């Protein structure tokens, strides 16, 4: 019986065979997909998943980097929300830089892109000129700005004084330190500008032509044609800008330590973070100070978890809200 | 029975490996080794350090030392974590880092080595002996100390008709005003003395001993509001800053020149008097030998004239990170740098830092120098103070300085209330980091 079955497989068994072959093939395909994806999967697990899980764990511990972490439950979060008086200046400075720098960067980048899209001559030259600052490393750019805006000896104030204009204290004044950082940001807006430029050039000509036929002026065609068409890019600029604002660190760190004059000494500098008068104490600067200057890594991890939650929530809100004003073009008809 | 036998075997293996581990480190005590030493010194000072190391290598021909300069404490911490720390590390700021290194074995406990070599910590004067250990663990030895005093420009004082340096803070204020010169537009040309918190060495810690105040009470709680000296000190500083005009002073500071460069405002005669550390003597002699300057203890609170002669001191410490593969040889180097009179005298004469053993302090080989000797006297004064050691680096000092800068800028209306609030803030921060201040 069994021999007969072996010698002459029934149709059902044959289909079983075929389906198991199919399954094998499917597994092989999955294996191939997995193999192709493995560099990314590995990278994701090692460089994102693991640090995230460990940060979450450390946020419930007291961890000084040198001895093993000690479980303290919610103590770090309690101190974060009720004990730490420097949190509020750090949060309000961060909100300030987001509220001011994000729209200004977007408007400035869009404006420059618009001008470049209209330029008739020297397009390559102007594109290079406006893009170039984006290539300067942030530390070097900040050093340059602190030098240019030195209230006593900097060329900007020399010029302002020469013209009889008021000369602010820039990075040495709590009122002007954040606007100075915004100026630095505007100067280096090249990446965003290039993206806007590509979007503006990509707006279909025929839309402008029909708008013109309908009697639309320059302002109206920008309001009703350009802006809606590039709205996905605006959304991108806002989301990236807000996330970058939440993580604002390098420029603030460099500007405050250089302006406070403590860069020259190897050991001091912890107390110049936020100079002047905590006006450049952004949330990530405080996080750095707690984690790496005060060996309070458990608390710094709790701060990082809060930052992650806020960044996630803000992104979700912006993206949800964007459905009302972002228009995606219908796919081209072929 | 079998289980007992296995347990016994495990124990045997464990203890054998422990013994082997111990043996491993002691058996290399006379072996040869390549050591690495990390120090914060740079440039000229690093050169002096290398000279002293060369002397060590002559007497210890089997040990070679590679010296790396310009290292800050966050690099040392990161390296210990990464397992690639040097064999000997040198930290400039005992107040901020002794707690971090000693509380968790990041730098090894030196007690056994000291016992084995019959070295008592009595060779160090009281203050450095204290700031190089944390809660009974001696993981570091003091190596040179910094002491703060008043530098004054003799020519500018003579021009202003001042014949001797001030001794009380009210004299200091008067002299600072007399010494100040303004440009026709009202901006500052020469500043008498600049107590702005964060400018050069002006921080609360360095001024506080002149008012005889402490940081903490006996239980280790922050104790600023309860001592009127703190408020007196801040009012005195603010009065002088307001006399210059806050914005004027900030503008002048922005062009004052880097502290550790030949552009330093005091060295260029743009600042007539300055709070600074003993090392400035050597800096001036090397960068501006033409400057006619003198040194004195910092003036003190008018109500406590007997404090005159004291000041602030903090020190450098050296220790052996736990990851060192040559701990025995590292100990030889450590002992040499911290206790060898010849080595300390050589560094003192070259770098002009204060030596930290009683023998070296009293050594006739310390080059006499009027300006420098003042700092040796301040160091020996019984009222000279240092800052408490914490587990959170300089967090306590940073919070105080953040408050002082706010007060100086006129952003604090109620000084006493603000100080009380600051006490709470400091205690909360230290509690959150799991430790109090150790006075």
Interface residues (C-beta under 8 A of the other chain):
Chain A: X62 X64 X65 X66 X67 X70 X72 X75 X76 X79 X83 X84 X85 X86 X150 X151 X152 X153 X169 X172 X173 X174 X259 X260 X261 X262 X264 X265 X266 X267 X268 X270 X271 X272 X274 X275 X276 X277 X278 X289 X292 X293 X294 X295 X296 X299
Chain B: X40 X42 X70 X71 X72 X73 X74 X77 X80 X81 X91 X92 X93 X96 X100 X101 X103 X104 X105 X106 X198 X199 X200 X203 X247 X250 X251 X252 X253 X254 X255 X256 X258 X259 X260 X261 X391 X392 X393 X394 X395 X397 X398 X401 X402 X405 X406 X409 X411 X421 X425 X428 X429 X432 X433 X434
